[in-house]
Every structure is written in structure tokens, then in C-alpha cells.
Amino acid sequence: MAKAEKGVSTKKIAQERIDILFERAKEAQNEPELSARYVSLAREMAMKQRVRLVKCHRRSFCPSCHAYFIPGENLRVRIQHGKIIYTCGICGAVTRIPLNKKSEPR
């Protein structure tokens, strides 16, 4: 069996590459197919290396069609009943994110 090499772990390398892909998806906002491809590649890499996506990355794309969100163009944001509601303008998928209410001291 081969010994594990010392140095940077594969998960750190994968996380750096995922960050780069999300940056490129943000830069390619005027090309929706290209930005969706970058997001799909980043998701595949995260799943293969078993790396969890950062919260800001998870909320920046549609979970069903993988379109990179651009508020006002392909994303509708509403606040209703203590939740933030994201509606994808491409596929119509709805994501509900609960708002954390600070508990008041008694």
C-alpha cells in the first residue's frame, strides 16, 4: 500500500477549486449556460471529494436546474412568515430559508 503524502490534503485542494469555479460563475453572469456549467462542476467536485459547500455558495444557485442566481434577473426574493423565499426564474423551483429570530431575554 502506498503511504499518504504529507502536505496539502485533497479536500483543501477541492475547496480551493470549488471557490475558483464559483468565482468564474459569478464573472460569467451574462452567459447563463456557462455559469450553470461552472456550478455543476463545483457540485460534482464537492460530492466526489465529500466536501460541504459553504453557505454562501449553497444559496447562490438553484438546487434543481443549477442556474447561478442573479437577483432581479432570474431570481425573485420575498420575505414571508419568517422565511426568505427564493424563486428561480428559469425553472420555478422554490427554496425557503428560515429567518432566525433572536430569543428575547426573560
Secondary structure, DSSP 8 states (H G I E B T S, - for coil): -----SSS-HHHHHHHHHHHHHHHHHHTTT-HHHHHHHHHHHHHHHHHHT----HHHHTTB-TTT--B--BTTTEEEEEETTEEEEEETTT--EEEEE--------
